[in-house]
Amino acid sequence: MELSTVVGIIVILAVAVLLMKFLGKMVSFALSVVGIVLVVWLVVAGLRYLDEQNVRDNLLDSNSLFVLDDGGSMLTGFATQDDGEKADISGIEADLDNPNSRIYDDYYKVFIVKKEALPEKTALLMDVADDADRLNLFRNYVENDLLDGDFVDTLVKEEEEGGIEVHKETLAFRHGAMEVLGS
């Protein structure tokens, strides 16, 4: 064998070894990044599941406030533990903006339902109803549409679509892991 062939083979082997070391480090780095992302995603998904279970276990037995919003104007509302009486919703917008508001001590969750999210017939009836009928229509919508069946999935879906706002927000009422991690 000639000296140039031996040198060529040595150079090729050296380049191959260096390339393997570099690729090994790149693969190791990529696997580390994927592993970290997977662990964070699993933690967030687990916490969201636990939060949804908490809502499933506590929402129906706790005092929550449901309010109907028509473009910034609160039309009617009720608290789930107030025996059908109309809740005092005056000035609720200011209370919701204050994280230390007493409203968060009084209610487990505050749900603001957008009038646009109501079924078309119910929304039309809301326009012509008096206060008592409006409250009964709204209560009927909440009890039969929002809180029927697997109500947590229904509420989360409505919140994701913008039909309701949930105050005292938790992981169950976020749009996904990216939004949770970004906040």
C-alpha positions in Angstrom: 0.0 0.0 0.0 1.2 3.4 -0.8 1.7 6.0 1.9 -1.0 8.3 0.3 -3.6 5.5 0.5 -2.8 4.8 4.2 -3.0 8.6 4.9 -6.3 8.8 3.0 -7.8 5.9 5.0 -6.6 7.4 8.3 -8.1 10.8 7.4 -11.4 9.1 6.4 -11.4 7.2 9.7 -10.6 10.3 11.7 -13.4 12.3 9.9 -15.8 9.4 10.5 -15.0 9.2 14.2 -15.4 12.9 14.6 -18.6 12.9 12.7 -19.9 10.0 14.8 -19.0 11.9 18.0 -20.7 15.1 16.7 -23.8 13.2 15.6 -23.9 11.3 18.9 -23.9 14.6 20.8 -26.6 16.0 18.5 -28.8 12.9 18.9 -28.2 13.0 22.7 -29.2 16.7 22.8 -32.3 16.1 20.7 -33.4 13.3 22.9 -32.8 15.4 26.0 -35.0 18.2 24.6 -37.7 15.8 23.6 -37.6 14.2 27.1 -37.9 17.5 28.8 -40.8 18.6 26.7 -42.5 15.3 27.3 -42.1 15.5 31.0 -43.4 19.1 31.1 -46.4 18.1 28.9 -47.2 15.1 31.1 -47.1 17.3 34.3 -49.4 19.9 32.7 -51.7 17.2 31.4 -51.8 15.5 34.8 -52.5 18.8 36.6 -55.2 19.7 34.1 -56.8 16.3 34.6 -56.7 16.7 38.4 -58.3 20.2 38.0 -61.0 18.8 35.8 -61.7 16.2 38.4 -61.9 18.9 41.1 -64.4 20.8 39.0 -66.4 17.6 38.4 -66.5 16.8 42.2 -67.2 20.3 43.4 -69.1 22.4 40.9 -72.5 21.0 41.4 -72.2 21.0 45.2 -70.6 24.5 45.4 -72.1 28.0 45.1 -71.2 29.2 41.6 -72.4 32.3 39.8 -73.8 32.2 36.3 -74.2 35.6 34.6 -75.6 36.4 31.1 -73.6 39.0 29.3 -75.0 41.0 26.3 -72.1 43.0 24.9 -70.8 44.2 28.3 -74.2 44.6 29.8 -75.1 42.0 32.4 -78.7 40.9 31.7 -79.4 38.4 34.5 -77.7 35.9 36.7 -78.1 33.5 39.5 -76.1 31.6 42.0 -76.5 27.9 42.1 -77.1 27.7 45.9 -79.5 30.7 46.1 -82.8 28.8 45.7 -83.7 30.5 42.3 -83.3 34.1 43.4 -81.7 36.6 41.1 -78.1 37.3 42.1 -76.9 40.8 42.6 -74.8 41.3 39.4 -74.5 45.1 39.6 -70.8 46.1 39.3 -69.6 42.6 38.7 -67.2 43.6 36.0 -65.2 45.7 38.5 -65.2 42.7 40.9 -63.9 40.3 38.3 -61.0 42.6 37.4 -59.8 42.6 41.0 -58.0 39.4 41.9 -58.6 40.1 45.7 -62.3 40.7 45.2 -64.8 39.2 47.7 -66.6 37.6 44.8 -63.9 34.9 44.6 -64.6 34.1 48.3 -68.4 34.0 47.8 -68.4 31.7 44.7 -66.5 28.6 43.6 -66.5 29.8 40.0 -68.0 32.7 38.1 -69.3 31.9 34.6 -70.1 34.7 32.3 -72.2 33.3 29.4 -72.2 35.4 26.2 -75.7 36.0 24.8 -74.3 35.0 21.3 -73.6 31.5 22.7 -77.3 30.9 23.5 -79.4 28.9 21.1 -81.1 31.2 18.6 -84.6 30.8 19.9 -83.5 31.3 23.5 -81.6 34.5 22.5 -84.7 35.8 20.8 -86.9 35.1 23.8 -84.3 36.9 26.0 -84.9 40.0 24.0 -88.7 40.1 24.7 -88.8 38.6 28.2 -89.2 40.5 31.4 -86.7 40.1 34.2 -88.3 37.0 35.9 -88.8 35.2 32.6 -85.2 36.1 31.5 -83.9 34.6 34.7 -86.0 31.4 34.2 -84.9 31.1 30.6 -81.2 31.5 31.5 -81.4 29.1 34.5 -83.1 26.5 32.2 -80.3 27.0 29.6 -77.6 26.6 32.2 -79.2 23.5 33.9 -80.2 21.7 30.7 -77.4 22.7 28.2 -74.3 23.6 30.2 -74.6 21.4 33.3 -76.2 18.3 31.7 -74.2 15.1 31.1 -70.4 15.6 31.2 -70.7 19.2 32.1 -66.9 19.8 32.6 -66.2 18.9 28.9 -69.2 21.1 27.8 -68.0 24.1 29.9 -64.3 23.7 28.8 -65.5 23.5 25.1 -67.7 26.5 25.5 -64.8 28.4 27.1 -62.4 27.5 24.3 -64.9 28.6 21.7 -65.5 31.9 23.5 -69.1 31.3 24.5 -68.3 31.7 28.2 -65.7 33.2 30.4 -64.7 31.5 33.5 -63.3 33.5 36.4 -61.2 32.1 39.1 -59.5 30.5 36.1 -57.6 27.2 36.7 -55.9 24.7 34.4 -59.2 23.1 33.3 -60.2 26.4 31.8 -57.2 27.1 29.7 -56.9 26.4 25.9 -54.1 23.9 26.2 -50.6 23.2 27.3 -48.9 25.9 25.2 -51.2 28.6 26.7 -50.6 27.3 30.2 -46.9 27.3 29.7 -46.9 30.7 28.1 -48.8 32.3 31.0 
